Each structure stands twice: as structure tokens, then as C-alpha cells.
């Protein structure tokens, strides 16, 4: 995976043994492994495998799912390199957009009514997982107006799986990414005026600037910043502060009262177990290391 090498320590001989990467024997092995652990690996709740698109369309979607923000997800797998994986996935995305009611019925049957009522159709996602991709695949992703992630996999030994995001495009969410004054910023203006609006804009700029392929997803109660999975969720401001939720384990940091809080097991908007409270630009500076840690974990 891009020159990555993995070694296992040998405690008996005080040495190191390289764990050699390999591809799966067959495509179904990759599919079965990902589907069994889809929420952990991709932040996507599994809905269906080999989903038939009917006799007219004549296809089978490898995996269907629903991500953390309620966006429909199609996952397509290839054992090695296959030039047709993106076009195949886009073919299925077009079918999905024409069969929204059918998808929402599937969500209702598998995940109950509440999840079905929160399906967000602004940017359905295509995730392609393969042994590798060509430079033409990477270029195609950046040209399409769809949310597409290319993910390279490798198996190491008998019990290790590596995933690497090769390319990512936000598709229909690109306009939202460029808009500096979206729904959260307008809410800030109503509450605290220019100062809070500036803080919202600064947080937005920092989170989007953490790396390539960051998507921004607008929901009614929060704004999610996403790589393959969410790494930050920004809520509309309260009277004098912004709340940002991160995918950082609160047990791994020293919590500071009034700045960071463990919210694992507590209900809140968005995703993440660490709550960061921002009141001033200085708080934002203090939070940037936590932002980077959450981005890396995603």
C-alpha cells in the first residue's frame, strides 16, 4: 500500500519479521470481510448484499448501506485492478436515484422508521474497494459530479486488513464546501453577530484544510466533516459557544473542564465521543491538535 511496510516484533528472538501484503483469493472474500464489519471499517450501516436492481436494469449492487449522516452508500468491490469499477458504480447510483422509495423501504425494514425518515439524498456515495486503481481512475473521480471514494485494500498475514483512501471527491457537496456562509453561519449571525460568525468561518476553514478529499455534509442539526467516515461534527452555536464533536477517545487525552468533555453514552447531535467547546479564536488554536488526531483516525 503505497510503499507501506508492516513488521511484527519477535519477542523470542528480539527481531522483526515483515508481514507481506497480499490480495484476496477471490473478490467475494473482500466483500464478505467488509460487509461483516462495515460500520467499523467505513462508518456505514450495512443494509443488503448482492441487491438486485430488477429485470429491466439487470444488475446486482455488491453492497448497500447508510452512512453516519443518512447518505445512501453503494459499495463495489474488485479483487485487483478493474477499469470498469467506477462506471459500474455510477450505473448503480443512477438506478438508486430513480428508486428512492425502494431504498427507503429497505432502510425502514432493516434499520426501522426513524432511520428511513432521515435519509439524505443530497449526495449519495459510491465507495469502490479494490486491490489497486489506475491514474485514469483517480482522474475520473475528480471529473465526476458525484461523491466517490477509491479505497485500496491489502491483507496482511491471516488477520490484518489495511485500507487506504486513494482518491475522494465530494460531488454534489462541492458547492457547499465552497460556500463560506452556510446554514450554521447564518444561525451564528442570529445569535452572536459578527464575532461568532467569524469563529464559525474559522472552524470551517481549519476542518476543510486538514487534507484533500474532505466532504462537508449539511444536516438540520449539525454539519459533518467527512473523509471515508465523519471526523468532526459542528453544531449550530449556543449563546456564547460552538460545540464540535470529534472521533477521539476521551480516555486518551487529559480533559479540561469548560473545553473538552467525554460524551460517550450521552445523547447529542452528530457523531463522536469527545465534545470540544469553542468560545474564542484562542480555543480554536488549542483544539487544532485534537482536530488533526480525529482526521487521522478517520
C-alpha positions in Angstrom: 0.0 0.0 0.0 2.0 3.0 -1.4 5.2 1.5 -0.1 3.9 0.9 3.4 5.7 -1.9 5.2 4.3 -3.8 8.2 6.5 -5.7 10.7 5.7 -8.0 13.5 8.0 -7.9 16.6 9.5 -11.2 17.5 9.8 -11.2 21.3 11.6 -14.6 21.5 14.5 -13.7 19.2 14.3 -9.9 19.7 13.9 -9.4 15.9 11.4 -8.1 13.4 9.5 -10.1 10.8 8.0 -8.4 7.8 4.3 -9.3 7.2 3.9 -9.5 3.5 0.8 -7.9 1.9 -1.4 -9.9 -0.4 -4.6 -9.7 -2.4 -7.6 -11.8 -1.6 -8.1 -15.1 -3.3 -11.4 -14.1 -4.7 -13.4 -10.8 -4.8 -16.1 -12.4 -2.5 -13.6 -12.7 0.3 -13.1 -8.9 0.4 -16.8 -8.3 0.2 -17.6 -10.7 3.0 -15.0 -9.2 5.3 -16.2 -5.6 4.7 -19.9 -6.4 5.0 -19.3 -8.2 8.3 -17.6 -5.1 9.7 -18.9 -2.3 7.6 -19.7 0.2 10.4 -16.3 -0.2 11.9 -14.4 0.0 8.6 -16.4 2.6 6.7 -18.8 4.2 9.2 -21.6 2.7 7.1 -24.5 0.6 8.4 -25.0 -2.5 6.3 -28.3 -2.9 4.5 -28.0 -5.6 1.8 -25.7 -7.7 -0.2 -25.9 -8.5 -3.9 -29.1 -6.3 -4.2 -31.0 -6.9 -7.4 -31.9 -3.9 -9.5 -34.7 -5.8 -11.2 -35.2 -7.5 -14.6 -35.2 -4.2 -16.6 -32.0 -2.8 -15.2 -30.5 -6.2 -14.9 -27.8 -5.7 -12.3 -26.7 -6.6 -8.7 -25.3 -4.0 -6.3 -22.5 -5.5 -4.3 -23.4 -3.8 -1.0 -25.9 -1.2 0.0 -25.6 0.8 3.2 -26.4 4.1 5.0 -23.7 6.3 6.4 -23.4 8.2 9.7 -25.2 11.2 8.2 -28.0 9.4 6.5 -26.5 9.3 3.0 -27.2 6.2 0.9 -24.0 4.3 0.1 -23.2 1.8 -2.7 -20.0 -0.2 -2.2 -18.4 -2.1 -5.2 -15.5 -4.5 -4.8 -12.8 -5.7 -7.1 -10.1 -8.2 -6.2 -7.4 -6.4 -8.2 -7.4 -3.5 -10.7 -10.5 -3.2 -12.9 -11.0 -0.2 -15.2 -14.8 -0.6 -15.1 -15.4 -0.3 -11.4 -16.2 3.4 -11.4 -18.6 3.2 -14.4 -20.3 0.2 -12.9 -20.8 2.0 -9.6 -22.1 5.2 -11.4 -24.6 3.0 -13.3 -25.9 1.7 -10.0 -26.0 5.2 -8.5 -28.2 6.4 -11.3 -30.6 3.5 -10.6 -30.6 4.3 -6.9 -31.6 7.9 -7.5 -34.5 6.7 -9.6 -35.6 4.2 -6.9 -35.6 6.3 -3.7 -38.8 4.9 -2.3 -37.5 1.4 -2.7 -34.3 2.3 -0.9 -36.2 4.0 2.0 -38.4 0.9 2.4 -35.2 -1.2 2.7 -33.9 1.2 5.3 -37.2 1.0 7.2 -37.2 -2.8 7.1 -33.6 -3.1 8.3 -33.0 0.0 10.5 -36.5 1.0 11.5 -38.7 4.0 10.7 -36.5 6.7 12.3 -33.5 5.9 10.1 -35.8 5.8 7.0 -37.2 9.3 7.8 -33.7 10.7 8.0 -32.3 9.5 4.6 -30.5 12.4 2.9 -30.5 12.4 -0.9 -28.2 15.5 -1.4 -25.1 13.4 -2.1 -25.4 9.6 -2.3 -22.0 8.0 -2.1 -20.1 5.4 -4.1 -17.2 3.6 -2.4 -15.0 1.4 -4.6 -12.7 -1.0 -2.8 -10.1 -2.7 -5.0 -6.6 -4.1 -5.0 -5.5 -1.0 -6.9 -6.6 1.8 -9.2 -5.1 3.4 -12.3 -4.2 7.0 -12.7 -7.2 7.3 -15.1 -9.5 6.1 -12.3 -8.1 8.8 -10.0 -8.6 11.5 -12.7 -12.2 10.3 -13.4 -13.2 10.6 -9.8 -12.2 14.3 -9.8 -14.1 14.9 -13.0 -17.4 13.4 -11.9 -20.1 15.3 -10.1 -20.7 12.5 -7.6 -19.4 11.6 -4.2 -16.9 8.8 -4.9 -14.2 7.3 -2.7 -11.5 5.0 -4.1 -10.2 2.7 -1.4 -7.2 0.3 -1.9 -7.1 -2.8 0.3 -4.4 -5.2 1.3 -4.5 -8.3 3.5 -1.5 -8.9 5.9 -0.9 -12.3 7.2 -4.1 -14.2 8.4 -5.7 -11.5 10.5 -4.8 -8.0 9.3 -6.6 -5.7 6.8 -5.3 -2.4 5.5 -7.5 0.2 3.8 -6.1 3.3 2.1 -8.1 6.1 0.5 -6.5 6.7 -2.9 -8.9 9.4 -4.1 -12.0 11.1 -2.9 -14.4 13.6 -4.4 -17.4 15.3 -2.8 -19.6 15.6 -5.9 -22.8 17.4 -5.2 -21.4 18.6 -1.9 -18.7 20.6 -3.6 -20.8 23.8 -3.7 -21.5 23.6 0.0 -17.7 23.2 0.6 -17.0 26.5 -1.2 -19.8 28.4 0.5 -18.3 30.2 3.5 -21.7 31.2 4.9 -23.9 28.2 5.1 -26.7 27.3 7.4 -24.5 27.1 10.5 -23.0 30.5 9.8 -26.5 32.1 9.4 -27.5 30.6 12.7 -24.4 32.2 14.3 -25.3 35.6 12.9 -28.7 35.4 14.6 -27.2 34.5 17.9 -24.0 36.3 18.5 -23.3 38.6 15.5 -20.0 39.1 13.7 -17.7 37.6 16.3 -19.5 34.2 16.3 -19.8 34.3 12.6 -16.1 34.8 12.3 -15.4 31.8 14.7 -17.7 29.6 12.7 -15.9 30.5 9.4 -12.5 29.9 11.1 -13.5 26.5 12.3 -14.9 25.6 8.9 -11.7 26.7 7.2 -9.5 24.7 9.6 -11.5 21.5 9.2 -11.7 21.7 5.4 -8.0 22.5 5.3 -6.8 19.3 7.1 -6.4 17.4 3.9 -7.6 16.5 0.4 -11.0 14.9 0.0 -12.8 16.4 3.0 -16.5 16.4 2.3 -19.0 18.6 4.2 -22.5 17.3 4.8 -25.2 19.7 5.9 -27.9 18.3 8.2 -30.6 20.2 10.1 -28.9 19.8 13.5 -25.2 19.7 12.6 -22.6 19.9 9.9 -20.4 16.9 9.4 -16.9 16.9 8.0 -16.1 13.6 6.5 -13.3 11.6 4.9 -14.3 8.0 4.5 -16.1 8.5 7.8 -17.0 11.5 9.9 -14.2 13.0 11.8 -15.9 16.2 13.1 -19.4 17.5 13.6 -20.1 21.2 14.1 -23.4 22.1 15.8 -25.2 25.5 15.4 -23.8 27.8 18.1 -25.3 28.2 21.5 -25.5 31.6 23.1 -21.7 32.0 23.5 -20.0 28.9 22.3 -19.7 26.3 19.5 -19.8 22.6 20.1 -17.6 20.3 17.9 -17.8 16.5 18.3 -14.7 14.5 17.4 -13.8 10.9 16.8 -11.2 11.0 19.5 -11.3 8.6 22.5 -11.7 10.8 25.6 -9.7 8.3 27.6 -6.6 9.1 25.5 -6.5 12.8 26.5 -6.5 15.0 29.6 -9.9 16.5 29.7 -10.1 20.2 30.5 -13.3 21.5 32.2 -15.0 24.0 30.1 -13.1 23.0 27.0 -13.3 19.2 26.5 -15.9 16.7 27.7 -16.4 13.0 27.5 -19.9 12.5 25.9 -19.7 8.7 25.2 -23.0 7.3 26.1 -24.7 10.7 26.2 -27.2 11.8 23.5 -26.0 14.7 21.3 -26.3 15.8 17.6 -23.7 14.5 15.2 -21.1 11.7 15.9 -18.1 11.4 18.1 -17.4 10.8 21.8 -15.3 13.9 22.5 -17.0 17.3 22.8 -14.9 20.4 22.3 -16.3 23.8 23.4 -15.1 26.8 21.4 -15.7 30.4 22.6 -12.7 32.3 21.2 -10.1 32.1 18.5 -7.7 31.0 21.2 -9.9 28.0 21.9 -9.7 27.1 18.2 -5.9 27.2 18.3 -5.9 24.8 21.4 -8.3 22.5 19.5 -6.3 22.1 16.3 -4.2 19.2 17.6 -7.5 17.3 18.5 -8.9 18.1 15.1 -5.8 16.6 13.4 -6.0 13.5 15.6 -9.6 12.9 14.7 -8.9 13.5 11.0 -6.1 10.9 11.1 -8.3 8.4 12.9 -10.9 8.7 10.1 
